[in-house]
Amino acid sequence: MADKLALPLLLPGPPPSKPIFQEQPQHHQPSNTSSSSSSPITPLLQELLLQHNPKTPLNPNPQSPDHLPRSSSVLQRRRTRLGKSGDRNRGKPWASDRLSPQGQKILQTLLSFKNCDFKIDEVLINLVHPQLQESDINLESLSADLLGIIKGLGFHGKFELASSVFEWMRNHNDSEFLLRGPVVSVLISILGKEGRISTAASLLHNLHKDGVAIDVYAYTSMISACSNNGRYREAVSVFRKMEEEGCRPTLITYNVILNVYGKMGMPWNKILAVVEGMKNVGVSPDSYTYNTLISCCRRGSLHKEAARVFEEMKLAGFSPDKVTYNALLDVYGKSRRPKEAMEVLREMEVNGFSPSIVTYNSLISAYARDGLLEEAMELRTQMVEKGIKPDVFTYTTLLSGFEKAGKDESAVTVFEEMRSAGCKPNICTFNALIKMHGNRGKFMEMMKVFEELRTGQCAPDIVTWNTLLAVFGQNGMDSEVSGVFKEMKKAGFVPERDTFNTLISAYSRCGSFDQAMEVYKRMLAVDVTPDLSTYNAVLAALARGGLWKQSEKILAEMKDGRCKPNELTYCSLLHAYANGKEIERMRALAEEIYSGVIEPHAVLLKTLILVNSKSGLLMETERAFLELRRKGSSPDITTLNAMISIYGRRHMITKAHEILNFMNESGFTPSLTTYNSLMYMYSRSGNFERSEEILREIKKKGVKPDLISYNTLIFAYGRKGQMQDASRIFLEMRESGLCPDVITYNTFVASYAAHSMFVEAIDVIRYMIRHGCKPNQNTYNSIVDWYCKHNRKDEASMFVHNHRKLDPHFSKEEECRLSERITKKWV
């Protein structure tokens, strides 16, 4: 896709003068956030991955006789697989009964210290009997005690003390032997749990520099630590370096990296390449591998691939468990396939697995995503009847579903019910509330929730910042998008794929296509692999510009194996055709949807309603609306707004009110778009007083009118020649903080000219130029057309001839164009 987006048509001109990605000082991301963001690779870890000492090969088999310590004849301790050590404490509260009596005593001594004002060697020296000669020390027992002490300190959260004990081992005369056990991997795991990735990276770097062989268990622990802290790119880098060094991954290593690939949204072919690689080296997948692969299918809505993995798992002799069924059910949910999800539930129950809260949450999500909110609420009732108490994810999923459908009252009811049930909102709940207020243009309420989040116990996560970016983007507030992005980086969050995708979408919605493509190029520059969401974001950007040819090329590239197109891909293609005025192509794609060649998802039918309405195709709009209802899918607020819009533009007031009544009866909350469509309908039908009444109503409801609202009302008064009222609305718009655009000024110019008030019309042009708004062809056309209509050709020609004095940017080409227009109009 990078090559195709390098076309001059898609990336015109140089980068913006102010780079959107300025270098910011790096901050540590708070460890209590649930962010999916990953920080850039730490310099120490990067150095470890890039450097390799040829004199000290990283032997994949550290138990080789060539690496036994020369100074010791003690048998080396048997190596255990990471996570399979047979430790009796595994999965249980940690106990110290495997330590020697002296080891237990030293552990308790270390745990009792309140500060670090002591020398660690003065404590640990007691592990060695003072009367023993160095050659008589039992290194096996010493190594076991030291490992147990580090585990005990890690269990009690004393990671600094654990690191000090490890450093003591490194400085011991027999360090080569003492470091041969799993102690390195154990310490890395401890540091990873504490979020100390940089410390863990520093440890590996220093060990590597000292010539200590880094084994598969240490590498696997490092990969797991990076993954558990959301630093997925670092995890992948460690895995690749591990393979380059000839250190052979274990089954656990492969399972961890597959999980990382899934969270990163890696293309399915890359995930399969890892599976083929593990099979080729003789490592067979286990049930955890298959469960992980099914989970990997969630991000790309790969329900067919998930079903194939599920069948392969059973053929390989593994019985699906509750985790398997829940993962598969979740894939169907995110793929908007609630019927298939219910079939998984039935199979699950037949095989003796009772649905859990996770199961029901996935099912509720499946129905809520498809707008089937009544069914989602029925599932909530069903789970309560079975004794399963809804949790924060249940409530948040329902809240988000009602918000997306435009049923704000129902969303608030769910939130109040959640609080009355004693269920504490989490970060996902706050993110849903931020999105709801932002989508309704209620920015004060949105920022109030954000500030409550920042000052409360629940810190903003990467999704919070991405939500703010998306909200400001869809409202065309590009300066706010840039501001939020800067604040996000100041807070320590490093942009990952989802942030890049959100920025591409946000800037394109603001009309800043160049900046959107700069974001995409920056994404590639930092080695973030595009996924389905990236392709869809770029397609949406192309669609807004009506660039349907480029959209078709992107779709072809996706089908060529990059990633599987989904319903949102075809939605963008429909928008590209509509904005490019390619009505016949739009109709042809619609027929593929109706015939089932492309699966007629509800979201595709809703898009057909939207693009047909926007194109003024009444019959096609109604056909798509009827097909949506026939399939049992509920329309959302966007769909209903499209119906009101096309009926309003056709002056079909009764039909528009039928839709409005349906909205009110069904619990939909009218949006600003709803009100703007109604204002437009009344202004064109001559009932401009009703248009202003609607403006007053929405302001009372706390909804902030936008430029479209005011421009519509200015047009209504201007059309009737009531220029004082039009000017009054203009001043009200300015006082609200909105800047008039060229449409605002052109409305005044056309209205004055239509009533032969040419002096006033020219004064408006002077005013707009003085306030930084450049006139366009419509501005000048209005003046010369009305001069000609009133048989005042000479005045029209004089206006054109003298206009260079008024507008210094008035070109010779524009003067010639207008002169030709006057001649044609006069003839």
C-alpha positions in Angstrom: 0.0 0.0 0.0 2.9 2.3 0.7 3.9 2.2 -3.0 0.4 2.9 -4.2 0.0 5.8 -1.8 3.2 7.4 -3.0 1.4 8.4 -6.2 1.5 12.2 -6.6 -2.2 12.3 -6.7 -2.4 10.8 -3.3 0.5 12.6 -1.7 0.6 16.1 -3.2 3.1 18.7 -2.2 5.7 18.7 0.6 5.0 17.8 4.2 3.3 20.4 6.4 5.5 23.2 7.5 4.9 22.2 11.1 5.5 18.5 11.5 2.7 16.7 13.2 5.2 14.3 14.8 7.6 16.5 16.7 10.1 14.9 19.0 8.9 14.9 22.6 10.7 14.0 25.7 10.0 10.4 26.6 8.1 9.7 29.8 7.5 6.4 31.5 3.9 5.3 31.0 2.2 4.8 34.4 2.2 1.1 35.3 -1.4 1.1 36.4 -2.8 1.9 33.0 -4.3 -0.8 30.9 -2.8 0.7 27.8 -2.2 -1.3 24.7 0.5 1.2 23.8 4.0 0.1 23.4 7.0 2.3 24.1 9.9 2.5 21.7 12.6 -0.1 22.2 14.8 1.0 25.1 18.4 1.9 24.1 19.8 -0.8 26.3 17.6 -3.5 24.8 18.2 -2.2 21.3 21.9 -2.4 21.9 21.5 -5.9 23.2 19.6 -6.9 20.1 21.9 -5.2 17.7 25.2 -6.2 19.2 26.6 -9.7 19.3 29.9 -10.8 20.7 31.3 -13.4 18.3 33.6 -14.7 21.0 30.6 -15.5 23.2 28.0 -17.3 21.1 24.6 -17.6 22.5 24.5 -21.4 22.9 20.9 -22.7 22.6 21.9 -25.6 24.8 23.6 -24.1 27.9 24.0 -27.5 29.4 26.6 -28.5 26.9 29.7 -29.9 28.5 31.8 -27.2 26.8 30.2 -24.7 29.1 30.5 -26.4 32.4 32.6 -24.4 34.9 36.1 -25.7 35.1 36.4 -24.9 38.8 33.6 -27.1 39.9 33.1 -30.8 39.7 29.6 -30.6 41.2 26.9 -32.0 38.9 25.0 -29.3 37.2 21.5 -28.7 38.4 18.8 -30.2 36.0 17.3 -27.6 33.7 13.5 -27.1 33.9 11.3 -25.6 31.3 10.1 -22.1 32.1 6.7 -22.4 33.8 7.0 -26.2 34.1 9.4 -26.3 37.0 7.4 -28.6 39.2 7.5 -25.9 41.8 4.9 -26.8 44.5 4.1 -23.1 44.9 3.1 -22.7 41.2 -0.4 -21.2 41.1 -0.5 -21.0 45.0 0.7 -18.6 47.6 4.5 -18.7 47.7 6.1 -20.8 50.4 9.7 -21.1 51.4 9.8 -24.8 52.5 12.2 -25.7 49.7 14.8 -23.4 51.1 17.4 -24.7 53.6 16.9 -23.5 57.2 19.7 -21.0 56.7 18.2 -19.8 53.4 14.8 -19.3 55.1 16.5 -17.3 57.9 18.3 -15.1 55.4 15.1 -14.5 53.4 13.3 -13.4 56.5 16.2 -11.1 57.4 16.1 -9.4 54.0 12.3 -9.0 54.2 12.5 -7.4 57.6 14.8 -4.5 56.4 12.9 -1.3 56.0 15.6 0.4 54.0 18.7 -0.4 52.0 21.2 0.8 54.6 23.1 -2.5 54.7 25.5 -4.4 52.6 23.9 -7.4 50.9 27.1 -9.5 51.0 27.2 -9.2 54.8 23.8 -11.0 54.8 24.3 -13.5 52.0 27.8 -14.6 53.2 25.9 -16.5 56.0 24.7 -18.9 53.3 28.3 -20.2 53.2 29.8 -21.8 56.4 32.8 -19.7 57.3 35.0 -22.7 58.1 34.5 -24.3 54.6 37.2 -23.8 52.0 36.0 -22.4 48.7 36.5 -25.8 47.0 34.2 -27.5 49.5 31.2 -25.1 49.0 28.1 -27.0 47.8 27.3 -24.9 44.8 24.2 -26.9 44.1 22.7 -26.1 47.5 23.9 -22.5 47.3 22.4 -22.0 43.9 19.0 -23.5 45.0 18.9 -21.2 48.1 19.8 -18.1 46.1 17.1 -18.9 43.5 14.6 -19.5 46.3 15.5 -16.2 48.0 15.0 -14.2 44.7 11.7 -15.9 44.1 10.6 -15.1 47.7 11.7 -11.4 47.4 9.8 -11.2 44.1 6.7 -12.7 45.6 6.8 -10.0 48.3 7.4 -7.2 45.8 11.0 -6.6 46.8 12.3 -6.5 43.3 15.2 -4.1 44.2 16.4 -6.6 46.8 16.0 -9.4 44.4 18.2 -7.5 41.9 20.8 -7.0 44.6 20.9 -10.7 45.4 21.3 -11.4 41.7 24.2 -8.9 41.5 25.8 -10.7 44.4 25.6 -13.9 42.4 27.2 -12.3 39.4 30.1 -11.1 41.5 30.6 -14.4 43.2 33.7 -16.4 42.3 31.5 -19.2 41.0 29.1 -16.9 39.2 29.5 -18.9 36.0 27.8 -21.9 37.7 25.4 -19.9 39.8 23.9 -18.1 36.8 23.3 -21.4 34.9 20.0 -22.2 36.4 16.7 -20.4 35.7 17.7 -17.5 37.9 18.0 -15.0 35.0 14.6 -15.9 33.6 13.1 -15.7 37.1 14.5 -12.2 37.7 13.4 -11.0 34.3 9.9 -12.2 35.1 9.9 -10.5 38.5 11.0 -7.2 36.8 8.4 -7.6 34.1 5.6 -8.0 36.7 6.8 -4.7 38.2 6.8 -3.0 34.8 10.5 -2.6 35.0 11.2 -3.4 31.3 14.1 -1.0 31.0 15.8 -2.6 34.1 15.2 -6.1 32.6 16.7 -4.9 29.3 19.7 -3.4 31.1 20.2 -6.7 32.9 20.3 -8.7 29.6 22.5 -6.1 28.0 25.1 -6.3 30.8 25.0 -10.1 30.9 25.5 -10.2 27.2 28.4 -7.8 27.5 30.0 -9.9 30.2 29.9 -13.0 28.0 27.1 -14.8 29.8 25.1 -17.0 27.5 21.4 -15.9 27.3 19.3 -19.1 27.0 15.8 -19.7 25.6 14.2 -19.3 29.0 15.7 -15.8 29.6 14.6 -14.8 26.1 11.1 -16.2 26.6 10.8 -14.3 29.9 11.9 -11.1 28.2 9.3 -11.6 25.5 6.6 -12.3 28.0 7.6 -9.2 30.1 7.4 -7.0 27.1 4.1 -8.5 26.0 2.5 -8.2 29.5 3.5 -4.5 29.6 2.0 -3.8 26.1 5.4 -3.3 24.5 4.7 -5.6 21.6 7.2 -4.3 19.1 10.0 -4.9 21.6 8.7 -8.4 22.1 8.8 -9.2 18.4 12.4 -7.7 18.2 13.5 -10.0 21.0 12.0 -13.0 19.3 13.6 -12.2 16.0 17.0 -11.7 17.6 16.6 -14.9 19.4 16.1 -16.8 16.2 19.0 -15.0 14.5 21.3 -16.1 17.3 20.3 -19.7 16.7 18.5 -20.0 20.1 15.7 -22.4 19.4 12.3 -21.3 20.7 10.2 -23.6 22.9 6.5 -24.2 22.6 5.9 -21.6 25.3 8.0 -19.1 23.3 5.9 -19.7 20.2 2.6 -19.4 22.2 3.8 -16.1 23.7 4.8 -14.6 20.4 1.6 -15.7 18.7 -0.3 -14.0 21.5 1.8 -10.9 20.8 1.0 -11.1 17.0 -2.7 -11.3 17.8 -2.6 -8.2 20.0 -0.7 -6.3 17.4 -3.2 -7.2 14.8 -0.6 -8.8 12.5 -1.8 -10.0 9.1 -3.1 -13.6 9.2 -0.5 -14.8 6.7 2.3 -13.6 9.1 0.6 -15.4 12.0 0.4 -18.6 9.9 4.1 -18.2 9.0 5.0 -18.5 12.7 2.9 -21.6 13.1 4.5 -23.2 10.0 7.9 -22.2 11.4 7.3 -24.0 14.7 6.0 -27.1 13.0 9.0 -27.2 10.7 11.4 -27.3 13.7 9.4 -30.1 15.2 7.4 -28.1 17.8 3.7 -29.3 17.8 0.9 -26.9 18.7 -0.9 -27.6 22.0 -4.4 -26.6 23.1 -3.1 -23.2 24.2 -1.7 -22.6 20.7 -5.0 -23.3 19.1 -6.9 -21.1 21.6 -4.4 -18.3 20.9 -4.8 -18.6 17.2 -8.6 -18.3 17.5 -8.1 -15.2 19.6 -5.8 -13.8 16.9 -8.8 -13.8 14.5 -10.8 -11.3 16.6 -9.1 -8.1 15.3 -9.6 -8.7 11.6 -13.1 -10.3 12.0 -11.6 -13.5 10.6 -14.5 -15.8 11.5 -13.9 -18.2 8.7 -10.2 -18.6 9.7 -11.3 -19.0 13.3 -13.7 -21.8 12.3 -10.9 -23.6 10.4 -8.6 -23.4 13.4 -11.4 -24.7 15.6 -11.8 -27.8 13.3 -8.1 -28.4 13.0 -7.8 -28.3 16.8 -10.4 -31.1 17.1 -8.7 -33.1 14.3 -5.4 -32.8 16.2 -7.0 -34.6 19.2 -7.5 -31.6 21.5 -10.9 -31.1 23.1 -12.2 -27.5 23.1 -12.5 -26.1 26.6 -14.4 -23.1 27.9 -11.6 -20.8 26.8 -11.8 -22.1 23.3 -15.6 -21.6 23.1 -15.4 -18.2 24.6 -12.7 -17.1 22.2 -14.6 -18.4 19.1 -17.8 -16.8 20.3 -15.9 -13.5 20.7 -14.6 -13.7 17.1 -18.2 -14.2 15.8 -19.3 -11.3 18.0 -16.7 -8.9 16.7 -17.5 -10.1 13.1 -21.1 -9.1 13.7 -22.4 -12.6 13.4 -24.7 -13.1 16.4 -26.4 -16.2 14.9 -23.1 -18.1 14.7 -22.2 -16.9 18.2 -25.4 -18.5 19.5 -24.6 -21.8 17.7 -21.2 -21.8 19.6 -23.1 -21.3 22.8 -25.4 -24.3 22.1 -22.4 -26.5 21.2 -20.6 -25.3 24.4 -23.6 -26.3 26.6 -24.0 -29.7 24.8 -20.4 -30.5 25.6 -21.0 -29.8 29.3 -19.5 -26.3 29.6 -21.8 -23.8 31.4 -21.7 -20.2 30.0 -19.8 -17.8 32.2 -19.9 -14.0 32.5 -17.3 -13.9 29.7 -19.6 -15.9 27.4 -22.6 -13.7 28.0 -20.5 -10.5 27.6 -19.3 -11.7 24.2 -22.9 -12.6 23.1 -24.2 -9.2 24.3 -21.4 -7.5 22.4 -22.3 -9.5 19.3 -25.9 -8.3 19.3 -25.1 -4.7 20.4 -22.5 -4.3 17.6 -25.2 -5.2 15.1 -27.7 -2.8 16.6 -29.9 -5.6 18.0 -30.2 -4.0 21.4 -33.5 -5.6 22.4 -31.9 -9.1 21.9 -28.8 -7.8 23.9 -31.1 -6.8 26.8 -32.8 -10.1 26.7 -29.5 -11.8 27.1 -28.7 -9.6 30.0 -32.0 -10.8 31.6 -31.2 -14.4 30.8 -27.8 -14.3 32.5 -29.4 -12.7 35.6 -32.0 -15.5 35.7 -29.1 -18.1 35.6 -27.5 -16.4 38.6 -24.8 -14.6 36.7 -24.4 -11.1 37.9 -23.7 -8.5 35.2 -20.3 -6.9 35.6 -18.7 -3.6 34.4 -18.1 -5.1 30.9 -21.8 -6.1 30.6 -23.0 -2.6 31.4 -20.4 -0.8 29.4 -21.1 -2.9 26.3 -24.8 -2.1 26.6 -24.1 1.6 27.2 -21.8 1.7 24.1 -24.5 -0.1 22.0 -27.2 2.4 22.9 -24.8 5.3 22.4 -23.9 4.1 18.9 -27.6 3.7 18.0 -28.3 7.2 19.2 -30.4 6.2 22.2 -28.9 8.5 24.7 -31.6 8.1 27.3 -31.3 4.3 27.3 -27.5 4.7 27.6 -27.8 7.0 30.6 -30.4 4.5 32.1 -27.9 1.7 31.8 -25.2 3.8 33.4 -27.5 4.7 36.4 -28.5 1.1 36.8 -24.8 0.1 36.8 -24.1 2.5 39.6 -27.2 1.6 41.6 -26.1 -2.1 41.4 -22.8 -1.1 43.1 -20.8 -1.8 39.9 -17.9 0.6 39.7 -17.2 2.1 36.3 -13.9 1.3 34.7 -11.8 3.0 32.1 -13.9 1.4 29.3 -17.1 3.0 30.8 -15.5 6.4 31.0 -14.3 6.1 27.4 -17.8 5.2 26.3 -19.2 8.3 28.1 -16.5 10.5 26.5 -17.5 9.2 23.1 -21.2 9.7 23.7 -20.9 13.3 24.7 -18.3 14.0 22.0 -20.4 12.5 19.2 -23.3 14.8 20.3 -21.1 17.9 20.3 -21.4 18.3 24.0 -17.7 19.0 24.5 -18.1 20.6 28.0 -19.7 17.4 29.3 -17.1 15.3 27.4 -14.1 17.2 29.0 -15.8 17.1 32.4 -15.8 13.3 32.2 -12.2 13.4 31.0 -11.1 15.6 34.0 -13.0 13.3 36.4 -11.1 10.5 34.9 -7.7 12.2 35.3 -8.3 13.2 38.9 -9.9 9.9 39.9 -8.4 6.5 40.6 -8.8 5.4 36.9 -6.1 7.0 34.7 -6.8 7.7 31.0 -5.5 4.9 28.7 -4.5 4.9 25.1 -8.2 4.3 24.1 -9.2 7.5 26.0 -6.8 9.5 24.0 -7.7 7.8 20.7 -11.4 8.5 21.5 -10.7 12.2 22.0 -8.7 12.3 18.7 -11.6 10.6 16.9 -14.3 12.9 18.4 -12.4 16.1 17.4 -11.6 14.7 14.0 -15.2 13.9 13.1 -16.1 17.4 14.1 -13.5 18.9 11.8 -11.5 20.4 14.7 -8.0 19.8 13.4 -6.2 22.1 15.8 -7.8 20.2 18.7 -6.7 17.0 17.1 -3.1 18.2 17.1 -3.4 19.5 20.6 -4.7 16.3 22.0 -2.0 14.4 20.2 0.7 16.6 21.8 -0.9 16.1 25.3 -1.1 12.4 24.7 2.7 12.3 24.1 3.4 14.5 27.1 1.4 12.0 29.2 3.9 9.3 28.2 1.8 7.5 25.6 3.7 6.5 22.4 1.5 6.2 19.3 0.8 2.6 18.2 -1.2 1.3 15.3 -4.6 2.3 16.7 -3.5 5.8 17.3 -2.0 6.1 13.8 -5.3 4.7 12.4 -7.3 7.2 14.4 -5.1 10.1 13.3 -5.4 9.2 9.7 -9.2 9.1 10.1 -9.3 12.3 12.2 -7.2 14.5 9.8 -9.0 13.2 6.7 -12.4 14.1 8.4 -10.9 17.6 9.0 -10.2 17.9 5.3 -6.4 17.7 5.9 -5.7 14.8 3.5 -2.0 15.7 3.2 -1.6 15.4 7.0 -3.5 12.1 7.0 -1.1 10.7 4.5 1.9 12.1 6.5 0.6 10.1 9.4 0.5 7.0 7.3 4.1 7.6 6.1 5.2 8.2 9.6 3.5 4.9 10.7 5.5 3.0 8.1 8.7 4.8 9.1 8.5 3.5 12.7 7.9 -0.1 11.4 4.2 -0.3 12.4 2.6 -2.8 10.0 -0.7 -1.7 8.5 -3.6 -3.8 9.4 -7.3 -4.0 8.2 -8.1 -0.9 10.3 -5.3 1.0 8.6 -6.5 0.0 5.1 -10.0 1.0 6.1 -8.8 4.4 7.5 -6.9 5.2 4.3 -9.9 4.1 2.2 -12.2 6.3 4.2 -9.7 9.2 3.6 -9.7 8.5 -0.2 -13.5 8.2 -0.2 -14.0 11.7 1.3 -12.1 13.1 -1.7 -14.1 10.9 -4.1 -10.9 9.2 -5.2 -12.6 6.0 -6.3 -9.9 4.9 -8.7 -7.3 4.8 -6.0 -9.9 3.2 -3.7 -10.3 0.4 -6.2 -6.5 -0.1 -6.3 -6.3 -0.3 -2.5 -9.1 -2.9 -2.5 -7.3 -5.0 -5.2 -4.2 -4.8 -3.1 -6.1 -6.0 0.0 -7.6 -8.9 -2.0 -4.1 -9.8 -3.2 -3.3 -11.2 0.2 -2.5 -8.2 2.4 -5.6 -8.5 4.5 -9.2 -9.6 4.0 -11.7 -6.8 3.2 -14.6 -6.5 5.5 -18.0 -4.7 5.4 -16.3 -1.4 6.4 -14.0 -1.7 3.3 -17.0 -1.8 1.0 -18.7 1.0 2.9 -15.7 3.2 2.1 -15.9 2.2 -1.6 -19.6 3.2 -1.7 -18.7 6.6 -0.2 -15.9 6.9 -2.8 -18.3 6.3 -5.6 -20.9 8.6 -4.2 -18.4 11.5 -3.6 -16.9 10.9 -7.0 -20.4 11.1 -8.6 -20.0 7.6 -10.0 -23.6 6.7 -9.6 -23.6 3.7 -11.9 -20.6 2.1 -10.1 -22.4 2.7 -6.8 -25.5 1.0 -8.2 -23.5 -1.9 -9.5 -21.9 -2.4 -6.1 -25.3 -2.2 -4.4 -26.6 -5.0 -6.7 -23.7 -7.2 -5.5 -24.8 -6.5 -1.9 -28.5 -7.2 -2.6 -27.7 -10.4 -4.5 -25.4 -11.7 -1.8 -22.1 -11.7 -3.8 -21.0 -9.3 -1.0 -22.5 -10.3 2.2 -25.3 -7.8 3.0 -24.3 -6.8 6.5 -26.5 -4.3 8.3 -23.7 -1.8 8.2 -23.6 -2.0 4.4 -27.3 -1.5 4.0 -27.1 1.5 6.3 -24.3 2.9 4.2 -26.4 2.4 1.1 -29.1 4.5 2.7 -26.6 7.2 3.5 -24.9 7.4 0.1 -28.2 7.2 -1.8 -29.7 9.9 0.3 -26.6 12.1 -0.1 -26.8 11.6 -3.9 -30.5 12.5 -3.9 -31.6 9.0 -5.1 -35.0 8.7 -3.4 -36.1 5.3 -4.7 -32.7 3.7 -4.0 -32.7 5.1 -0.5 -36.1 3.7 0.3 -35.2 0.3 -1.2 -32.1 0.1 1.1 -34.2 1.1 4.1 -36.9 -1.5 3.4 -34.2 -4.2 2.9 -32.6 -3.3 6.2 -36.0 -3.6 8.0 -36.8 -6.9 6.1 -33.6 -8.4 7.4 -34.7 -7.6 11.0 -31.9 -5.0 11.6 -32.6 -1.9 13.5 -31.8 1.5 11.9 -29.5 3.7 13.9 -29.5 7.5 14.3 -27.3 8.0 11.2 -29.7 6.0 9.0 -32.8 7.8 10.3 -31.1 11.2 9.8 -30.4 10.2 6.1 -34.1 9.4 5.6 -35.1 12.7 7.2 -32.5 14.5 5.0 -33.7 13.1 1.6 -37.4 13.6 2.5 -36.6 17.2 3.7 -34.8 18.0 0.4 -37.7 16.7 -1.6 -40.1 18.8 0.6 -41.8 15.6 1.7 -42.6 17.0 5.1 -45.2 14.3 6.1 -42.7 11.5 5.4 -40.0 13.3 7.3 -42.3 13.6 10.3 -43.1 9.9 10.1 -39.4 9.2 10.5 -39.1 11.7 13.3 -42.1 10.2 15.2 -40.5 6.7 14.8 -37.3 8.1 16.3 -39.1 9.5 19.3 -41.2 6.4 19.8 -38.2 4.1 19.6 -36.1 6.1 22.1 -33.7 7.7 19.7 -32.1 11.0 20.8 -32.2 13.5 17.8 -28.7 14.6 17.0 -27.5 18.0 15.6 -27.7 16.4 12.1 -31.4 15.7 12.7 -32.1 19.3 13.7 -30.0 20.7 10.8 -32.0 18.5 8.3 -35.3 19.8 9.8 -34.1 23.4 9.7 -33.1 22.9 6.0 -36.5 21.4 5.2 -38.4 24.3 6.8 -36.1 27.0 5.4 -36.6 25.7 1.8 -40.4 25.3 2.3 -40.7 29.0 3.3 -41.4 28.3 7.0 -38.2 30.0 8.1 -39.7 31.0 11.5 -39.9 27.3 12.3 -36.2 27.0 11.4 -35.3 29.6 14.1 -37.6 27.9 16.6 -35.6 24.7 16.1 -32.3 26.6 16.6 -33.6 27.9 19.9 -34.8 24.4 21.0 -31.4 22.8 20.4 -29.6 25.5 22.3 -31.9 25.0 25.3 -31.1 21.2 25.2 -27.4 22.0 25.5 -26.6 21.1 21.9 -24.2 23.6 20.3 -25.3 24.7 16.8 -22.6 24.4 14.1 -21.9 26.4 10.9 -24.5 24.4 9.0 -27.1 25.4 11.5 -26.4 29.1 11.2 -25.8 29.0 7.5 -29.1 27.3 6.9 -31.0 30.0 8.9 -29.1 32.8 7.3 -30.1 31.4 3.9 -33.7 31.2 5.0 -33.9 34.9 5.9 -31.7 36.0 3.0 -33.9 34.2 0.5 -36.9 36.2 1.9 -34.9 39.5 1.7 -35.0 39.8 5.5 -31.3 40.9 5.7 -31.6 42.4 9.2 -32.6 39.0 10.6 -29.9 37.3 8.5 -27.3 39.8 10.0 -28.7 39.1 13.5 -28.1 35.4 13.1 -24.6 36.2 11.7 -23.7 38.1 14.8 -25.0 35.4 17.0 -22.9 32.9 15.1 -19.8 35.0 15.7 -20.6 35.4 19.4 -20.8 31.6 19.7 -17.2 31.3 18.7 -17.8 30.1 15.1 -15.9 31.7 12.2 -18.0 32.3 9.1 -16.9 30.3 6.0 -17.2 31.1 2.3 -20.7 29.6 2.2 -21.8 32.1 4.9 -20.5 35.1 3.0 -21.7 33.8 -0.4 -25.2 33.5 1.1 -25.1 37.2 2.0 -23.6 38.2 -1.4 -26.2 36.3 -3.3 -29.1 37.6 -1.2 -28.1 41.2 -1.5 -27.5 40.9 -5.2 -30.8 39.1 -5.7 -32.5 42.2 -4.3 -30.4 44.6 -6.4 -28.4 45.7 -3.3 -25.1 45.5 -5.1 -23.3 48.0 -2.9 -24.0 45.9 0.1 -23.0 42.8 -1.7 -19.6 44.3 -2.6 -19.2 45.5 1.0 -19.6 41.8 2.1 -16.8 40.8 -0.3 -14.6 43.5 1.2 -15.5 42.3 4.7 -14.7 38.6 3.9 -11.4 39.5 2.3 -10.4 41.7 5.3 -11.2 38.8 7.6 -9.1 36.2 5.8 -11.8 34.4 3.8 -10.9 34.1 0.1 -13.9 34.6 -2.4 -14.5 31.7 -4.8 -16.1 31.5 -8.2 -19.6 31.3 -6.7 -19.0 34.7 -4.9 -18.3 36.5 -8.2 -20.9 34.6 -10.2 -23.6 35.8 -7.9 -22.7 39.5 -8.6 -22.3 39.3 -12.4 -25.3 37.0 -12.8 -27.7 39.4 -11.0 -26.3 42.4 -12.8 -27.0 40.7 -16.1 -30.5 39.6 -14.9 -31.3 43.3 -14.2 -29.9 44.4 -17.6 -26.9 46.1 -16.1 -24.2 44.6 -18.3 -21.9 47.7 -18.2 -21.9 47.7 -14.4 -21.1 43.9 -14.4 -18.2 44.6 -16.7 -17.0 47.5 -14.6 -17.2 45.3 -11.4 -15.0 42.7 -13.1 -12.6 45.3 -14.5 -12.1 47.1 -11.2 -12.2 44.1 -8.9 -8.4 43.7 -8.8 -8.4 46.8 -6.6 -10.8 45.1 -4.2 -9.1 41.7 -4.2 -5.3 41.6 -4.7 -5.5 37.9 -5.3 -8.0 38.3 -8.2 -6.3 36.7 -11.1 -6.3 37.6 -14.8 -7.7 34.1 -15.6 -10.7 34.8 -13.3 -11.2 38.2 -14.9 -11.4 36.5 -18.4 -13.7 33.8 -17.1 -16.1 36.3 -15.7 -16.0 38.5 -18.8 -16.9 35.4 -20.9 -19.7 34.6 -18.5 -21.1 38.1 -18.8 -21.1 37.8 -22.6 -22.9 34.5 -22.5 -25.5 35.7 -20.0 -26.1 38.8 -22.0 -26.6 36.9 -25.3 
